Amino acid sequence: MPTANHYAMHVPDSEVCATTPSADLVPCQSEYEGYMGNYGNTLDRWYRRAAVVVWPRDRAFAARAEAGSQWALSELDTRIEAGDLGGARAAAESLAPFWNKIGSRAGLLGTALHVAAGPGAAGTAAMLLEPFRVETVAPEHAGGLAAAGQYGEEWMSGVIDGWFRSEHSFEADRYEWVERLPGLCGALPAAGGPEAARLPAAGAWGWMGDQLRLWTTTARAEIREPQLEMLSSPLVRLLEGADDELRDEMVAALRGYGDNVLGCLMPALRSAAALPAAARRAAGLDVVARDCAERLGAIIARPLRDEDDWAIGWTGCGCDLCGTLGAFLGSRPRRILEWPLATDGRRHVHTRIDSAGLPMRHQTRRQGRPYTLVLTKTGELFTREKDARRKAVTDPARLTSAWGDGSPGTS
């Protein structure tokens, strides 16, 4: 091993043999300091040890590769360029026991893609690409992805799915990566990888669909709305980067979400106002706009709640406590429920009310046994509906004004 290179490797005790026990070592330097008042006397000793590192010749590549992933990929690349495909394949296969632990480094992906395409072994190529994250894939990697596409679309799909599932992914990185996705989707066909062009966008839609399902079903608006708005700009970029088939699938799926999805779609349409009209139509945003207009029109058309209607629609976990709570919530005239409950019961009801963000107060009257849980429906029940209606009235006007080219409005 060249002395100019320095590697950090863990060596288990079972692979270490010491010729001199530590107790028999003679210090090369020692220093004594007497009692100093605030602390006692100290004696420090320094020792020198030298080590001889030995490994089998056929393990030389793997041993160095475990200490330096960049060196390993560079060495494999050199062997491939020299035409030693058999040697490169054998060396790459020796990395399998530890390669998935190297972590994802964006600067190594280009070399890893080139190396993966070289030996012509699909399983080994997938192993070499396994540690990376989809967030490291950029337009400059389009050529490498196209070359690796020699193993087929099913192979490429498995690799990219693994990148999306990487345990090293960070949510903020995913949002930023989707913002840059149209560039990657545009570069792949030009690089000769049309079969791979759809896969990153399809994977991104799978992730975004999971996010939309999570946040549109979150009851508390103060938590739900900011999360949905964060998805709005990535959604526009994803619609821009998707092919026609995936775009139609996305638009149809968006139509199937509840009205809470407006928290994502309306900011998305406002942010898309800067795009040319032709680009908006090509991305399917005109269809999304018409769907939003229909939703908003339906909200406006709903009859106003009667002043004496205190019914709240809600579904619990199915237990007896949730059954009692649900019956009270569904009652039009009842505003207050005084409910003697033990501690565990009160805790369960508190949790259900808070997690659903129900417009009601819950207080415990600490008299008698068990204590009495007092539930009171609040006027927020009416103000929420009025606010939703007011927003539904103003949003179409804002959207039409932003688009400025006859975008769909409510009738």
C-alpha positions in Angstrom: 0.0 0.0 0.0 1.5 3.4 -0.9 2.5 5.4 2.1 1.1 8.5 0.7 -2.5 7.2 1.2 -4.1 7.2 4.7 -7.1 5.0 5.5 -9.2 4.6 8.6 -10.4 1.0 9.1 -11.9 -0.8 12.0 -10.0 -3.9 13.0 -11.9 -6.3 15.2 -10.0 -7.8 18.2 -10.2 -11.3 16.7 -7.9 -10.1 13.9 -5.3 -8.5 16.2 -2.3 -10.2 17.6 0.0 -8.3 20.0 3.5 -9.6 20.5 4.0 -7.5 23.7 1.3 -7.2 26.4 0.4 -3.6 27.2 1.6 -4.1 30.9 5.1 -4.9 29.6 5.5 -1.8 27.5 8.1 0.8 28.5 6.9 4.4 28.1 8.9 6.5 25.7 8.0 9.6 27.7 6.5 10.4 31.1 5.5 13.5 33.0 4.7 13.9 36.7 2.8 16.8 38.2 2.5 17.1 42.0 -0.4 18.2 44.2 -1.8 21.5 42.9 -4.4 22.3 45.5 -7.5 22.0 43.3 -6.5 18.5 42.1 -4.2 15.7 43.1 -0.9 14.7 41.7 -0.9 13.2 38.2 1.4 11.0 36.2 1.1 10.8 32.4 2.9 8.2 30.2 3.2 7.9 26.4 3.9 4.7 24.5 4.7 3.9 20.9 3.4 0.9 19.1 4.0 -0.2 15.6 1.7 -2.5 13.6 2.2 -4.7 10.6 -1.0 -5.0 8.6 -1.3 -8.2 6.6 -4.1 -9.5 4.4 -4.3 -12.2 1.7 -3.3 -10.9 -1.7 -6.7 -11.7 -3.2 -8.3 -9.5 -0.6 -6.1 -6.4 -1.4 -8.7 -4.6 -3.5 -11.6 -5.2 -1.1 -9.5 -4.1 1.9 -8.5 -0.9 0.4 -12.0 -0.3 -1.1 -13.6 -0.7 2.4 -11.4 2.2 3.5 -11.9 4.4 0.5 -15.0 4.1 -1.8 -13.7 6.9 -4.1 -10.5 4.9 -4.7 -12.4 1.7 -5.3 -14.6 3.3 -8.0 -11.6 5.0 -9.7 -9.7 1.7 -9.7 -12.7 -0.1 -11.2 -13.1 2.6 -13.8 -9.4 2.3 -14.7 -9.7 -1.4 -15.2 -12.7 -1.1 -17.4 -11.1 1.6 -19.6 -8.1 -0.7 -19.9 -10.4 -3.5 -21.2 -10.0 -5.7 -18.1 -13.7 -6.4 -17.8 -13.2 -9.8 -16.1 -10.9 -8.3 -13.5 -13.2 -5.4 -12.9 -16.2 -7.7 -12.5 -14.4 -9.9 -10.0 -13.1 -6.9 -8.0 -16.6 -5.3 -8.0 -18.2 -8.5 -6.7 -15.7 -8.5 -3.7 -17.3 -5.3 -2.5 -20.8 -6.9 -1.9 -20.3 -7.6 1.9 -19.9 -3.9 2.8 -20.6 -1.7 -0.1 -24.2 -0.7 0.9 -22.7 0.9 4.1 -20.5 3.4 2.3 -23.3 6.1 2.3 -24.5 8.3 -0.6 -22.0 10.8 -2.0 -23.2 12.9 -4.9 -19.7 13.3 -6.4 -19.3 9.5 -6.8 -22.6 8.8 -8.6 -21.3 9.6 -12.1 -18.3 7.2 -11.7 -20.5 4.6 -10.1 -22.9 4.7 -13.1 -20.0 4.3 -15.6 -18.6 1.5 -13.6 -22.0 -0.2 -13.3 -22.4 -0.2 -17.0 -19.0 -1.6 -17.7 -18.8 -5.3 -16.5 -22.1 -6.3 -18.0 -23.3 -8.0 -14.8 -26.8 -6.8 -13.8 -26.6 -8.0 -10.1 -23.2 -6.5 -9.5 -24.2 -3.2 -11.2 -27.3 -3.0 -8.9 -25.1 -3.6 -5.9 -22.7 -0.8 -6.9 -25.6 1.7 -7.2 -27.5 0.6 -4.1 -26.0 3.1 -1.6 -27.0 6.2 -3.5 -30.1 8.4 -3.0 -32.3 9.8 -5.7 -31.6 13.3 -4.5 -28.0 12.9 -5.8 -29.3 12.3 -9.4 -28.9 15.3 -11.6 -29.1 16.1 -15.4 -25.4 15.5 -15.8 -26.0 11.9 -14.8 -28.4 11.3 -17.7 -25.7 9.7 -19.9 -24.7 7.3 -17.2 -28.3 6.3 -16.5 -28.8 5.8 -20.2 -25.7 3.5 -20.4 -26.8 1.5 -17.4 -30.2 1.1 -19.1 -28.6 -1.8 -21.0 -29.8 -4.1 -18.2 -33.4 -3.3 -19.0 -36.3 -1.2 -17.7 -37.1 -3.7 -14.9 -33.6 -3.5 -13.6 -33.5 0.3 -13.8 -36.9 0.5 -12.1 -35.6 -1.6 -9.2 -32.5 0.6 -8.8 -34.4 3.8 -8.8 -37.0 2.5 -6.4 -34.2 1.6 -4.0 -32.9 5.2 -4.3 -36.3 6.5 -3.3 -36.4 4.2 -0.3 -32.9 5.0 0.9 -32.7 5.3 4.6 -30.3 8.2 4.1 -32.9 10.5 2.5 -33.8 13.8 4.0 -37.2 15.4 3.4 -35.8 18.8 2.6 -33.5 17.4 -0.1 -36.4 15.5 -1.7 -38.4 18.8 -2.1 -35.4 20.5 -3.7 -34.7 17.6 -6.0 -38.2 17.5 -7.3 -37.9 21.2 -8.1 -35.0 20.3 -10.4 -36.7 17.2 -11.9 -37.8 18.7 -15.3 -34.2 19.1 -16.2 -33.4 15.5 -15.6 -36.5 14.2 -17.3 -35.6 16.4 -20.4 -32.0 15.2 -20.4 -32.6 11.5 -20.3 -34.2 11.0 -23.7 -31.6 13.3 -25.3 -28.9 11.0 -23.7 -30.4 7.9 -25.3 -32.4 6.7 -22.3 -36.0 7.2 -23.2 -37.0 4.0 -21.3 -35.5 5.5 -18.1 -37.0 9.0 -18.6 -40.3 8.1 -16.9 -38.9 6.3 -13.9 -37.6 9.3 -11.8 -40.9 11.2 -12.3 -42.9 8.1 -11.5 -41.0 7.5 -8.3 -41.4 11.2 -7.4 -45.1 10.9 -7.9 -45.2 7.8 -5.7 -43.6 9.9 -2.9 -45.8 12.9 -3.5 -48.9 10.8 -3.5 -48.0 9.4 -0.1 -47.4 13.0 1.1 -50.8 14.1 -0.2 -52.6 11.2 1.3 -51.0 12.0 4.7 -51.6 15.7 4.8 -55.0 15.9 3.2 -56.3 13.5 5.8 -54.7 15.5 8.7 -57.5 17.1 10.6 -55.7 20.0 12.2 -55.6 22.9 9.7 -52.7 24.6 11.3 -50.6 21.5 10.7 -52.2 20.5 7.3 -52.1 23.7 5.4 -48.4 24.6 5.6 -47.4 21.0 4.6 -49.7 21.0 1.6 -48.5 24.4 0.5 -44.9 23.1 0.6 -45.9 20.5 -1.9 -47.4 23.0 -4.4 -44.3 24.1 -6.2 -42.8 20.6 -6.4 -46.2 19.4 -7.9 -45.9 22.0 -10.7 -42.4 20.9 -11.5 -43.4 17.2 -11.4 -46.3 17.9 -13.8 -43.8 19.7 -16.1 -41.4 16.8 -16.1 -43.9 13.9 -16.4 -44.7 12.3 -19.8 -48.2 12.3 -21.1 -49.2 9.0 -19.6 -47.9 9.8 -16.1 -49.4 13.3 -16.3 -52.8 12.0 -17.1 -52.5 9.6 -14.2 -51.5 12.4 -11.8 -54.3 14.7 -12.9 -56.9 11.9 -12.4 -55.5 11.0 -9.0 -55.6 14.7 -7.8 -59.3 14.8 -8.8 -59.9 11.9 -6.4 -58.6 13.6 -3.2 -61.0 15.4 -0.8 -61.4 19.2 -0.9 -58.4 19.6 1.5 -56.2 19.1 -1.5 -57.1 22.7 -2.5 -54.5 23.6 0.1 -51.9 22.3 -2.3 -53.5 22.9 -5.7 -54.4 26.6 -5.3 -50.9 27.7 -4.4 -49.6 25.5 -7.2 -51.8 27.2 -9.7 -50.8 30.7 -8.4 -47.1 29.8 -8.7 -47.7 28.5 -12.2 -49.0 31.9 -13.3 -45.5 32.8 -14.4 -45.4 30.0 -17.0 -46.5 30.7 -20.6 -50.0 29.6 -21.4 -48.8 26.8 -23.7 -46.6 25.4 -21.0 -49.4 25.4 -18.5 -51.6 23.5 -20.9 -48.8 21.0 -21.7 -48.4 20.4 -18.0 -52.1 19.7 -17.5 -52.5 22.7 -15.2 -55.5 23.9 -17.1 -57.3 20.7 -16.2 -56.3 21.1 -12.6 -57.6 24.6 -12.7 -61.0 23.5 -14.0 -61.2 20.9 -11.2 -60.4 23.5 -8.6 -63.0 25.8 -10.0 -65.6 23.1 -9.8 -64.6 22.3 -6.2 -64.8 25.9 -5.2 -68.2 26.3 -6.9 -69.6 23.3 -5.0 -68.3 24.8 -1.7 -70.0 28.1 -2.5 -73.3 26.3 -3.4 -73.6 24.5 -0.1 -76.4 25.8 2.0 -75.4 27.8 5.1 -75.5 26.0 8.4 -78.6 26.8 10.5 -77.9 28.9 13.6 -79.2 26.1 15.8 -77.4 23.3 14.0 -74.5 22.1 16.3 -73.9 18.7 14.6 -70.3 17.8 13.8 -69.5 14.9 11.5 -66.8 12.6 13.1 -65.8 9.0 13.2 -63.8 7.5 16.1 -61.9 4.3 16.7 -65.0 2.2 17.2 -64.8 1.8 21.0 -67.7 2.6 23.4 -66.1 5.9 24.4 -65.9 7.0 20.8 -69.4 5.8 20.2 -70.7 8.1 23.0 -68.6 11.0 21.8 -69.8 10.5 18.3 -73.4 10.5 19.3 -72.9 13.8 21.2 -71.1 15.4 18.2 -73.7 14.3 15.7 -76.6 15.9 17.7 -77.9 19.1 16.3 -79.3 20.7 19.5 -76.8 19.5 22.1 -73.9 21.8 22.9 -72.7 20.5 26.3 -72.0 17.0 27.6 -71.2 16.3 31.2 -69.5 12.9 31.3 -68.3 11.2 34.5 -65.1 9.3 33.3 -62.1 7.7 34.9 -58.6 9.0 34.1 -57.9 6.6 31.2 -61.2 7.4 29.6 -60.7 11.1 29.9 -57.3 10.7 28.3 -58.6 8.8 25.4 -61.4 11.3 24.7 -58.9 14.3 25.1 -56.6 12.6 22.5 -59.4 12.0 20.0 -60.6 15.6 20.3 -57.2 17.2 19.9 -56.0 14.9 17.1 -59.1 15.6 15.1 -59.0 19.3 15.8 -62.7 19.4 16.8 -64.2 22.8 17.5 -64.9 22.2 21.2 -63.5 22.7 24.7 -62.8 19.8 27.1 -62.4 20.5 30.8 -62.3 18.3 33.8 -64.5 19.1 36.9 -62.5 17.6 39.7 -65.4 16.9 42.1 -66.7 13.5 43.1 -65.5 10.2 41.8 -64.9 9.7 38.9 -64.2 13.3 37.8 -66.6 14.8 35.3 -65.4 15.6 31.7 -67.3 18.7 30.4 -67.4 19.0 26.6 -68.6 22.2 25.0 -69.0 22.8 21.3 -67.7 26.2 20.4 -68.7 28.9 17.8 -65.6 27.9 15.8 -67.8 25.4 14.2 -69.6 28.2 12.4 -66.6 30.4 11.8 -64.7 27.6 10.1 -67.5 27.1 7.5 -67.8 30.8 7.0 -64.0 31.1 6.4 -64.0 28.2 4.0 -66.9 29.8 2.0 -65.2 33.2 2.0 -62.0 31.6 0.7 -63.9 29.7 -1.9 -65.4 33.0 -3.2 -62.1 34.9 -3.3 -59.8 32.1 -4.7 -61.3 31.9 -8.2 -60.9 35.7 -8.6 -57.3 35.6 -7.5 -56.6 32.7 -9.9 -58.3 34.3 -12.9 -56.4 37.5 -12.2 -53.1 35.7 -11.9 -53.5 33.7 -15.1 -54.9 36.6 -17.0 -55.8 34.5 -20.1 -59.2 33.2 -19.4 -58.4 30.5 -17.0 -61.4 28.5 -15.7 -63.6 30.2 -13.1 -66.7 29.3 -11.2 -70.1 29.8 -12.7 
